[in-house]
Amino acid sequence: FHESCINTILLDLVKLLEPKYLEVYGDFTSRGGIAIKPFVNYAIKEYQEFKEKRLLNAK
């Protein structure tokens, strides 16, 4: 569910803003105190290398 929310937000923002690069990070705490922190990024062709580097360094 959480990953789906973050993906939907990303897709909506990409349609609206037409960015060269975009990151969406969620910080959810579910019942029981288990943290869920999904991350997704998007890049146009010219920014693919940057996207891959950011994905490897995302925390």
C-alpha positions as YAML, in Angstrom:
chain: A
units: angstrom
residues:
- id: 1
  name: PHE
  ca: [0.00, 0.00, 0.00]
- id: 2
  name: HIS
  ca: [2.66, 2.52, 0.98]
- id: 3
  name: GLU
  ca: [4.73, 1.87, -2.13]
- id: 4
  name: SER
  ca: [1.63, 2.26, -4.26]
- id: 5
  name: CYS
  ca: [0.87, 5.65, -2.69]
- id: 6
  name: ILE
  ca: [4.38, 6.91, -3.39]
- id: 7
  name: ASN
  ca: [4.26, 5.64, -6.99]
- id: 8
  name: THR
  ca: [0.89, 7.34, -7.55]
- id: 9
  name: ILE
  ca: [2.24, 10.62, -6.18]
- id: 10
  name: LEU
  ca: [5.27, 10.36, -8.47]
- id: 11
  name: LEU
  ca: [3.17, 9.65, -11.58]
- id: 12
  name: ASP
  ca: [0.77, 12.51, -10.80]
- id: 13
  name: LEU
  ca: [3.66, 14.95, -10.29]
- id: 14
  name: VAL
  ca: [5.41, 13.82, -13.48]
- id: 15
  name: LYS
  ca: [2.22, 14.45, -15.48]
- id: 16
  name: LEU
  ca: [1.70, 17.85, -13.88]
- id: 17
  name: LEU
  ca: [5.27, 19.18, -13.77]
- id: 18
  name: GLU
  ca: [7.10, 17.34, -16.60]
- id: 19
  name: PRO
  ca: [10.33, 17.37, -14.55]
- id: 20
  name: LYS
  ca: [13.80, 16.41, -15.73]
- id: 21
  name: TYR
  ca: [14.34, 14.62, -12.43]
- id: 22
  name: LEU
  ca: [12.07, 13.95, -9.46]
- id: 23
  name: GLU
  ca: [12.27, 12.03, -6.18]
- id: 24
  name: VAL
  ca: [9.43, 11.08, -3.87]
- id: 25
  name: TYR
  ca: [10.19, 9.75, -0.40]
- id: 26
  name: GLY
  ca: [7.59, 8.55, 2.08]
- id: 27
  name: ASP
  ca: [8.06, 8.26, 5.83]
- id: 28
  name: PHE
  ca: [5.24, 6.18, 7.28]
- id: 29
  name: THR
  ca: [4.92, 4.68, 10.75]
- id: 30
  name: SER
  ca: [2.42, 1.86, 10.92]
- id: 31
  name: ARG
  ca: [0.81, 0.42, 13.99]
- id: 32
  name: GLY
  ca: [3.40, -1.42, 16.00]
- id: 33
  name: GLY
  ca: [6.06, 1.19, 15.36]
- id: 34
  name: ILE
  ca: [7.44, -0.37, 12.19]
- id: 35
  name: ALA
  ca: [8.81, 2.36, 9.92]
- id: 36
  name: ILE
  ca: [8.08, 2.11, 6.21]
- id: 37
  name: LYS
  ca: [10.12, 4.46, 4.01]
- id: 38
  name: PRO
  ca: [9.48, 3.90, 0.31]
- id: 39
  name: PHE
  ca: [11.52, 5.88, -2.22]
- id: 40
  name: VAL
  ca: [11.06, 6.29, -5.95]
- id: 41
  name: ASN
  ca: [12.74, 8.49, -8.52]
- id: 42
  name: TYR
  ca: [12.11, 9.50, -12.12]
- id: 43
  name: ALA
  ca: [14.40, 10.93, -14.78]
- id: 44
  name: ILE
  ca: [14.30, 11.81, -18.43]
- id: 45
  name: LYS
  ca: [16.84, 10.11, -20.68]
- id: 46
  name: GLU
  ca: [19.57, 12.72, -20.13]
- id: 47
  name: TYR
  ca: [19.36, 12.27, -16.33]
- id: 48
  name: GLN
  ca: [19.36, 8.45, -16.15]
- id: 49
  name: GLU
  ca: [22.93, 8.22, -14.85]
- id: 50
  name: PHE
  ca: [22.15, 10.75, -12.11]
- id: 51
  name: LYS
  ca: [18.98, 8.80, -11.24]
- id: 52
  name: GLU
  ca: [20.93, 5.57, -10.81]
- id: 53
  name: LYS
  ca: [23.53, 7.26, -8.58]
- id: 54
  name: ARG
  ca: [20.83, 8.81, -6.39]
- id: 55
  name: LEU
  ca: [19.01, 5.48, -6.10]
- id: 56
  name: LEU
  ca: [22.20, 3.78, -4.93]
- id: 57
  name: ASN
  ca: [22.78, 6.51, -2.33]
- id: 58
  name: ALA
  ca: [19.18, 6.90, -1.10]
- id: 59
  name: LYS
  ca: [18.81, 6.38, 2.63]
...
